[in-house]
Amino acid sequence: MANAQSTTIGAHAARADLRPQWVAFGLMFVFFLVAPATGLYAVFLMKVMCFALFACAFNLLIGYGGLLSFGHAMFLGLASYVSAHAAKVWGITPELAILSGTAAATMLGLLTGLLAIRRQGIYFAMITLALAQMIYFFCVQAPFTGGEDGIQAVPRGRLFGLIDLSNVWAMYATVMAVFFGGFLLIFRVIHSPFGQVLKAIRENEQRAISLGYDTDRYKLLAFVLSAALSGLAGATKAIVFQLASLTDVHWTMSGEVVLMTLVGGLGTVFGPVVGAFVIVAMANYLAQLGAWVTVVQGAIFVVCVLTFRRGVIGELGHWLRKPL
């Protein structure tokens, strides 16, 4: 009886802890729903959602698994190329093109994960960077990628053969569905027993091993899941912008996703979304500064690190004493 009562109390406490996050989720959903009516461009918001999903996928790996990848752009970029090629050359519908790009990123994540998770710390990071550079040079040389020109004029097509995605609002609704679907999947994983084991591995891997967990298997699953969701973001982005280019697979893109995660809040649920919004907004609205954009971004990053040591959302959650 006492055990049943304590279990019930624990379940109620767990639901109470999640209430602030569900409120934040509702606010985020309302924001993206009404933001186009406030004057923000739909294309800008779609770019934010694609990069937010990419950053959330990266945060799942580093923030909850403790694995720092310096080559995550390879999943975003390869999925972008495969999705664009499938839509333009094979002529398949956009949902199948996005799925094909996601599948390619998942397979790449499995292959690279089997190699990378054998090492830890900086060695893991360097292996992922080396593998990402190999994928970059593959994309430069492969005939189907278009080399430095990339794959241009990718048709958006008709979703399920019915919905014309050349209509910006149809495309916007599709990107919203992809983003929130991916976000809810990450949210569920974080708060599942699998997510709890990932946190245990992040905090003390040796203790997790002593408790009987196969930590390599958990890390591989987290790596593959992160790769798949990164690929989903890249494949969707290729359809939105009708373009797949070397920018998406370059090492600087891997650096940008690290920046997004740190600015928003490492190991927080909503931090990567805020970080993606900040970084994309700076790149969009400071474009007239030319080469100085990088300098300004660096200065803002330094200020954020000094002012918000836990990231924007991390500091907000600390102030509210609620995990966000």
C-alpha positions in Angstrom: 0.0 0.0 0.0 2.8 2.4 0.9 4.7 1.5 -2.3 1.6 2.2 -4.4 1.0 5.5 -2.6 4.6 6.6 -3.1 4.4 5.7 -6.8 1.3 7.8 -7.2 2.9 10.7 -5.4 6.0 10.4 -7.6 3.8 10.3 -10.8 2.0 13.5 -9.7 5.3 15.2 -8.9 6.7 14.2 -12.3 3.6 15.6 -14.1 3.9 18.8 -12.0 7.5 19.2 -13.0 6.5 19.0 -16.7 3.8 21.7 -16.5 6.1 24.6 -17.1 7.5 22.8 -20.1 4.0 22.2 -21.5 3.2 25.8 -21.0 6.4 26.8 -22.8 5.5 24.4 -25.6 2.1 26.0 -25.9 3.6 29.5 -26.1 6.1 28.3 -28.7 3.3 26.8 -30.8 1.2 30.0 -30.6 4.3 32.1 -31.6 5.0 30.2 -34.8 1.3 30.0 -35.5 0.7 33.8 -35.3 4.2 35.1 -36.1 3.6 35.5 -39.9 0.7 37.9 -39.1 3.0 40.1 -37.0 5.2 41.0 -39.9 7.9 38.3 -39.7 8.5 36.7 -43.1 7.3 33.1 -43.5 10.5 32.1 -45.2 12.6 33.4 -42.3 10.4 31.5 -39.8 10.7 28.3 -41.8 14.5 28.7 -41.8 14.3 29.2 -38.0 12.2 26.0 -37.6 14.6 23.9 -39.7 17.7 25.1 -37.8 15.8 24.8 -34.5 15.1 21.1 -35.2 18.8 20.7 -36.2 19.9 22.3 -32.9 17.4 20.2 -30.8 18.8 17.1 -32.4 22.4 18.1 -31.6 21.3 19.0 -28.1 19.9 15.6 -27.6 23.4 14.2 -28.2 25.5 16.6 -26.3 23.1 18.0 -23.7 21.7 14.7 -22.6 24.2 12.1 -23.8 27.4 14.2 -23.1 28.7 13.5 -26.7 30.2 16.5 -28.4 30.1 16.2 -32.2 32.1 18.6 -34.4 30.7 17.1 -37.6 27.0 17.2 -37.3 26.7 19.1 -40.5 27.3 16.0 -42.4 23.9 14.7 -41.5 22.1 18.0 -42.4 24.0 18.4 -45.6 23.9 14.8 -46.9 20.1 14.7 -46.3 19.7 18.0 -48.0 21.5 16.7 -51.2 19.6 13.4 -51.2 16.2 15.1 -50.7 16.9 17.6 -53.4 18.2 15.0 -55.9 15.2 12.8 -55.2 12.7 15.6 -55.7 14.4 17.1 -58.8 15.9 14.0 -60.7 13.7 11.2 -59.5 10.6 13.4 -59.5 9.1 11.8 -56.4 6.7 13.7 -54.0 8.1 16.0 -51.4 7.2 13.7 -48.4 9.1 10.8 -50.0 12.0 13.1 -50.9 12.2 14.2 -47.2 12.0 10.6 -46.0 14.7 9.5 -48.4 17.0 12.3 -47.1 16.2 11.3 -43.5 16.9 7.7 -44.3 20.3 8.5 -45.8 21.2 10.6 -42.7 20.1 7.7 -40.5 22.3 5.2 -42.3 25.2 7.6 -42.2 24.6 8.1 -38.5 24.7 4.3 -37.9 28.0 3.9 -39.9 29.8 6.9 -38.4 28.4 6.1 -34.9 29.8 2.6 -34.9 33.3 4.2 -35.5 33.0 7.3 -33.3 31.5 6.0 -30.1 34.5 3.8 -29.5 36.2 6.9 -28.3 35.3 9.6 -25.7 35.8 13.3 -25.1 37.9 15.2 -27.6 38.8 12.0 -29.5 35.1 11.5 -30.2 34.8 15.1 -31.4 37.8 14.8 -33.6 36.6 11.6 -35.2 33.3 13.2 -36.1 35.0 16.2 -37.5 37.3 14.0 -39.7 34.3 11.9 -40.9 32.4 15.1 -41.7 35.3 16.4 -43.8 35.2 13.1 -45.7 31.5 13.6 -46.5 32.2 17.3 -47.5 34.8 16.2 -50.1 32.5 13.5 -51.3 29.8 16.1 -51.9 32.3 18.2 -53.8 33.3 15.4 -56.1 30.1 13.3 -56.4 28.4 13.9 -59.8 24.9 14.0 -58.4 25.6 16.9 -56.0 26.5 19.5 -58.7 29.8 20.3 -57.1 30.2 23.9 -56.0 26.9 24.9 -57.8 24.9 22.5 -55.7 21.4 21.3 -56.7 19.3 24.3 -57.7 15.7 24.9 -58.7 14.5 21.9 -56.6 10.7 21.6 -57.2 8.5 21.7 -54.1 5.9 19.5 -55.7 2.6 18.4 -54.2 2.5 16.9 -50.7 0.9 13.5 -50.9 0.1 14.4 -54.5 -2.6 16.8 -53.3 -1.2 19.9 -51.6 0.7 22.3 -53.7 3.8 23.4 -51.7 4.5 26.3 -54.1 1.9 28.0 -51.9 4.0 29.6 -49.1 1.3 28.9 -46.5 1.0 25.3 -47.4 4.8 25.0 -47.2 4.8 26.9 -43.8 2.2 24.5 -42.4 4.3 21.5 -43.6 7.4 22.8 -41.9 5.5 23.5 -38.7 4.3 19.9 -38.7 7.8 18.5 -39.3 9.3 20.8 -36.6 6.8 20.1 -33.9 6.7 16.4 -34.7 10.5 16.2 -34.3 10.4 18.4 -31.2 7.8 16.2 -29.5 9.7 13.1 -30.3 12.8 14.6 -28.7 10.7 15.7 -25.7 9.4 12.2 -25.3 12.8 10.6 -25.6 14.3 13.0 -23.0 11.6 12.1 -20.4 11.6 8.4 -21.1 13.6 5.7 -19.3 16.0 5.8 -22.3 16.5 9.5 -21.7 17.2 9.0 -18.0 19.8 6.4 -18.8 21.4 8.8 -21.2 21.6 11.4 -18.4 23.2 8.8 -16.1 25.8 8.0 -18.8 26.5 11.8 -19.2 27.0 12.2 -15.4 29.0 9.1 -14.7 29.4 6.4 -17.4 31.4 4.0 -15.2 28.6 4.0 -12.6 26.1 3.3 -15.4 28.2 0.4 -16.5 28.4 -1.0 -13.0 24.6 -0.9 -12.9 24.5 -3.2 -15.9 23.7 -0.8 -18.7 25.3 -1.3 -22.1 26.5 2.3 -22.5 27.9 1.9 -26.0 24.5 0.7 -27.2 22.7 3.6 -25.6 25.2 6.1 -27.0 24.9 4.6 -30.5 21.1 4.8 -30.4 21.3 8.5 -29.3 23.8 9.2 -32.0 21.6 7.6 -34.7 18.5 9.3 -33.5 20.3 12.7 -33.5 21.6 12.0 -37.0 18.1 11.1 -38.2 16.5 14.2 -36.8 19.3 16.4 -38.2 18.7 14.7 -41.6 15.0 15.5 -41.3 15.8 19.1 -40.8 18.2 19.2 -43.7 15.9 17.3 -46.1 13.0 19.7 -45.2 15.3 22.7 -45.6 16.2 21.6 -49.2 12.5 21.5 -50.2 11.8 24.9 -48.5 14.7 26.8 -50.2 14.7 24.6 -53.3 18.5 24.3 -52.9 21.1 22.0 -51.6 24.6 23.5 -51.3 28.0 22.9 -49.8 27.2 25.4 -47.1 25.0 22.8 -45.3 27.8 20.2 -45.2 30.7 22.5 -44.4 32.4 22.4 -41.0 31.2 26.0 -40.2 27.7 24.7 -40.1 28.7 22.3 -37.4 30.2 25.3 -35.5 26.9 27.2 -35.9 24.8 24.5 -34.3 27.2 24.4 -31.4 26.7 28.1 -31.1 22.9 27.9 -31.3 22.9 25.3 -28.5 25.2 27.2 -26.2 23.4 30.5 -26.6 20.0 29.0 -26.0 21.1 26.7 -23.2 22.9 23.4 -23.2 20.9 20.5 -21.9 17.6 22.5 -21.9 14.5 21.5 -23.9 13.7 24.9 -25.4 17.2 26.4 -25.4 18.2 25.2 -28.9 15.0 26.8 -30.4 15.8 30.2 -28.9 19.4 29.8 -29.8 18.5 29.0 -33.4 16.1 32.0 -33.6 18.9 34.3 -32.3 21.6 33.1 -34.7 19.4 33.0 -37.7 18.0 36.4 -36.9 21.5 37.9 -36.6 22.5 36.3 -39.9 19.4 37.6 -41.6 19.2 41.2 -40.2 22.9 41.9 -40.0 23.6 40.7 -43.5 24.2 44.3 -44.7 27.4 44.3 -42.5 29.1 41.9 -44.9 32.2 40.2 -43.5 31.6 41.9 -40.2 28.7 39.7 -39.4 31.1 37.0 -38.1 32.8 39.6 -35.8 29.4 40.8 -34.5 28.2 37.3 -33.9 31.4 36.5 -32.0 31.0 39.6 -29.8 27.4 38.7 -29.0 28.4 35.1 -28.3 31.0 36.3 -25.8 28.5 38.6 -24.1 26.0 35.8 -23.9 28.5 33.4 -22.4 29.6 36.0 -19.8 26.1 37.1 -19.0 24.1 33.9 -19.4 26.4 31.1 -18.3 23.7 28.6 -18.6 22.3 30.1 -21.9 19.2 32.2 -22.2 16.7 29.5 -21.4 19.0 27.9 -18.8 19.2 31.2 -16.9 15.5 31.7 -17.2 14.8 28.3 -15.9 17.2 28.8 -13.0 15.5 32.1 -12.2 12.1 30.5 -12.2 13.5 27.4 -10.4 11.8 25.3 -13.1 13.5 23.1 -15.7 12.9 24.5 -19.3 
